[in-house]
Amino acid sequence: MKYLLWLLKAAIFFTLFAFALNNQHDATVNFFFGTHWRAPLVLVVLVAFAGGIVVGALGMLPGWWKHRSNAAKLPAAASPAAALPVANNGSNNNSNELPVARHHGL
């Protein structure tokens, strides 16, 4: 499975690399007030993609900050870790026991 994922990543990389090699002609991006920018098409696409990532991340920031501030206001007893079951090894002393870890993964 690991080799299949690496093969998929290599195929995506070489496809994008071939796209970059095939689109080296200049493209003109026209801005407001008669300004323009001339650059290779692949660079224009890369800048547009990076700009989309930045705008998307900035759009997520207010919700992330709100979530973090709400989580910081929760008392310690209401945290999700406190709700996990505690491992029982037969002893009555629960002060030294750790909560059972729940692993979720792909």
C-alpha positions as CSV (number, residue, x, y, z in Angstrom):
1,M,0.0,0.0,0.0
2,K,2.9,2.3,0.9
3,Y,4.4,1.8,-2.6
4,L,1.1,2.4,-4.3
5,L,0.8,5.8,-2.6
6,W,4.4,6.7,-3.6
7,L,3.6,5.6,-7.2
8,L,0.5,7.8,-7.1
9,K,2.4,10.8,-5.8
10,A,5.1,10.3,-8.5
11,A,2.5,10.2,-11.2
12,I,0.9,13.4,-9.9
13,F,4.3,15.1,-9.7
14,F,5.3,14.1,-13.3
15,T,1.9,15.1,-14.7
16,L,2.3,18.6,-13.1
17,F,5.9,18.8,-14.3
18,A,4.9,18.0,-17.9
19,F,2.1,20.6,-17.6
20,A,4.8,23.1,-16.5
21,L,7.1,22.2,-19.4
22,N,4.3,22.5,-22.0
23,N,3.1,25.9,-20.8
24,Q,6.2,28.0,-20.8
25,H,4.8,30.7,-23.1
26,D,4.1,34.2,-21.7
27,A,0.7,35.1,-20.4
28,T,-0.5,38.6,-19.5
29,V,-2.5,39.3,-16.4
30,N,-4.4,42.6,-16.7
31,F,-5.0,44.5,-13.4
32,F,-6.9,47.7,-12.8
33,F,-5.8,51.1,-14.1
34,G,-4.0,49.7,-17.1
35,T,-1.4,47.8,-15.2
36,H,-0.4,44.3,-16.3
37,W,1.9,41.5,-15.5
38,R,3.7,39.3,-18.0
39,A,5.0,36.0,-16.8
40,P,5.1,32.3,-17.9
41,L,1.7,30.7,-17.8
42,V,2.8,28.1,-15.3
43,L,4.0,30.8,-12.9
44,V,0.7,32.6,-13.2
45,V,-1.2,29.4,-12.4
46,L,1.1,28.7,-9.4
47,V,0.6,32.2,-8.0
48,A,-3.2,31.9,-8.4
49,F,-3.1,28.5,-6.6
50,A,-0.9,29.9,-3.8
51,G,-3.2,33.0,-3.5
52,G,-6.2,30.7,-3.2
53,I,-4.6,28.8,-0.4
54,V,-3.8,32.0,1.5
55,V,-7.3,33.4,1.1
56,G,-8.8,30.0,2.2
57,A,-6.6,29.9,5.3
58,L,-7.4,33.5,6.2
59,G,-11.1,32.7,5.8
60,M,-10.8,29.9,8.3
61,L,-8.9,31.9,11.0
62,P,-11.9,33.6,12.6
63,G,-13.7,30.3,13.2
64,W,-10.5,28.7,14.4
65,W,-9.9,31.5,16.9
66,K,-13.5,31.3,18.1
67,H,-13.2,27.5,18.6
68,R,-10.0,27.9,20.5
69,S,-11.4,30.6,22.8
70,N,-14.5,28.5,23.5
71,A,-12.3,25.4,24.2
72,A,-10.2,27.5,26.6
73,K,-13.3,28.6,28.6
74,L,-14.3,25.0,29.3
75,P,-13.6,23.7,32.8
76,A,-11.1,20.9,33.1
77,A,-13.8,18.4,34.0
78,A,-15.7,19.1,30.8
79,S,-12.7,18.3,28.6
80,P,-13.0,15.3,26.2
81,A,-10.0,13.6,27.9
82,A,-11.9,13.5,31.3
83,A,-14.8,11.6,29.6
84,L,-12.6,8.7,28.5
85,P,-12.9,5.5,30.4
86,V,-10.2,4.6,32.8
87,A,-8.3,1.3,32.4
88,N,-9.1,-1.1,35.2
89,N,-6.3,-3.4,36.2
90,G,-8.0,-4.8,39.3
91,S,-6.7,-2.3,41.8
92,N,-8.9,0.1,43.6
93,N,-6.4,3.0,43.4
94,N,-7.5,5.1,40.4
95,S,-5.2,8.0,41.1
96,N,-2.3,6.5,39.1
97,E,-4.2,5.2,36.2
98,L,-4.3,6.9,32.8
99,P,-7.3,7.1,30.6
100,V,-7.6,4.5,27.8
101,A,-6.4,6.0,24.5
102,R,-8.7,5.8,21.6
103,H,-6.8,5.6,18.3
104,H,-8.5,6.7,15.2
105,G,-6.6,6.6,11.9
106,L,-6.6,5.7,8.3
